[in-house]
């Protein structure tokens, strides 16, 4: 069983997600390559449940049944 440690970051109208790594907390995102340069986007949704489902499906590529998620207290960004 896979174990992940995450925390949510609350912005004004939506949530971002971070994962715990060896060097501290890192935002979970994806890169889009345009051919002449790339952009980095963060996974973002308006509810925590939707965001967690999207990250597990697209970033970790596992189902919720096979993952043990440890959630740390969230952060608010004003």
QUICOR-V38691 format. One line per field, one symbol per residue. phi: phi as a letter, one per 20 degrees, with the letter a starting at -180 (. if undefined). Layout:
BEGIN
phi = ???
END
This chain:
BEGIN
phi = .edcdcbedeegcbcdccdecfepecfebbddeendrccdddfbbecffffffffffeeelceffdcddddegfddde
END
